Amino acid sequence: MDVTQQPQFAAQPLTALVTGASGGIGRATCVALAERGHRIAVHWAVNDAGARQTLASLAGAGHVLVRGDLTEPGAAERIVSEAIAALGPLGVLVNNAAIATGPENRHHPAESDFSAWSAAFAGMIDVNLRAAADVSYWFARSAIDGGHAASVVNVGSRGAFRGEPEHPAYAATKAALHALGQSLAVALAPHRISVTSVAPGFTATERTADRLAGAAGDAIAGQSPFGRVARAEEIAHAIAQLADPASAWASGTILDLNGASYLRS
C-alpha cells in the first residue's frame, strides 16, 4: 500500500461545540477558538447569565447558545443537532462540562456516609463521563456521515493520576474520560477524527475563587514550583492548539497542564 494515498475527506470546518461554557475553562476555550476564526456553539445547562456573557465576549459573528442538561435522555443528540442546525457541520468538540470538586460533594471514604458516597459517584459518572461519551458519539457520527475531518478535546484532570482522596469519584471519572479519549482516538482515526485530552491542575475560575482565598489558596499555589495556579486562558490555549487540524498527529495524547505540580512517569 502506498502510504501517501489516503482516503479523501473534506477539510475540518471552523465550527465548535464547547460544553459547559458559561464560565471558567469553557468560556476561555470559546474565546480562544473564536479568536482563531471558529463559530462557536456555547453550551450551558444552568447559568444563563454566564452563558450570555460568554457569547458576548466572542470575537467574530455567528455564535449561538445551546442549552441542555446532558444527563437527560436524548439531550446529547439534541444539543449536537441544534449546534449543527445553527452552524453547519461541526469541526471541533470540547467536552468540558463536569461536576467539579467542592465542599458540597466531598466524599472521603473514611468520613462520609454511604448516601453521600453513592450520590457523588452517580452524579459524576453521569456528567463527567457518560455525558461526554454521548456527545462524542453524536459528534463523531455527524462528522463521519458528513465525510469531513474533526477533532475532539476532552478536559480531564491532574486528579486522574495523583488521586483525589476527598473526591475519589471525581478522580475516577476523569481517569475514565482519559481512557475513553484514547479508545476513541484509535476507533475514529480512520475517519480522520482526532481525539486528545488535557489534564489540568488547579485552575483559577469563578468556581474556585473561594478555595484560593487566604492560607488555603497559598497552599494550593505552592503545589507548583511557579508558585501559582493556572489561568483558564492557559488551559484554553492548549485546547485550541490540540483542536487544530495541524495537531492531528497528537491524537491519543493526554497533555499534562499542571505547572509541574505533579509529574508522572
Secondary structure, DSSP 8 states (H G I E B T S, - for coil): --TT-----B---SEEEESS-SSHHHHHHHHHHHHTT-EEEEEESS-HHHHHHHHHT-SSS--EEEE--TTSTTHHHHHHHHHHHHHSS--EEEE-------GGG---TTTS-HHHHHHHHHHHIIIIIIIHHHHHHHHHHHHHHHTB-EEEEEE--THHHH--TT-HHHHHHHHHHHHHHHHHHHHHGGGTEEEEEEEE-SEE-TTTTTTTSHHHHHHHHTTSTTSS-EEHHHHHHHHHHHHSGGGGGGTT-EEEESTTSS---
